[in-house]
Amino acid sequence: MELDLAFVKSIRGLLKVGELVTVFVALICFATATVSTYIAATCMEFFVTAALLLLYMFKLNKKFTFFFWPLIDVLNSVIAAVFMFILSIVAVSHSSAKGTLGGGIVGLLATGLWCGDAFLLFRKITFNQARTTANLEK
């Protein structure tokens, strides 16, 4: 397998790494506050974002062509942003524990990164052209 370091250095790659770091920090904050209701969703989003980052880094999206990966990535970013926004607002507004409060604030930062990622990728997806990877890597 070859490693695509150009993706990691691109804007989308940096957004994915930023999403991964912020959601990991939120996960650690929630874990230190021992609030299990927030840990489950944060952990799930951490693993899904890590899987998509590894998929693009190892160019597995070009080997598994039976999925339209950019659309899956957009849907994941939108769903993750909605879940994390709701979770973070609830964590910030209903908690007095510092770990939960910190996790909620970092979760709001992750929400912004997911929204930016979804916007950039959705802008590149065109449904009136043929599906090629050359259109998406520009």
Secondary structure, DSSP 4 states (H G I P E B T S, - for coil): ----HHHHHSHHHHHHHHHHHHHHHHHHHHHHTT-HHHHHHHHHHHHHHHHHHHHHHTTTTTT-TTS-HHHHHHHHHHHHHHHHHHHHHHHHHH---HHHHHHHHHHHHHHHHHHHHHHHHHHH--SSS---HHHH--
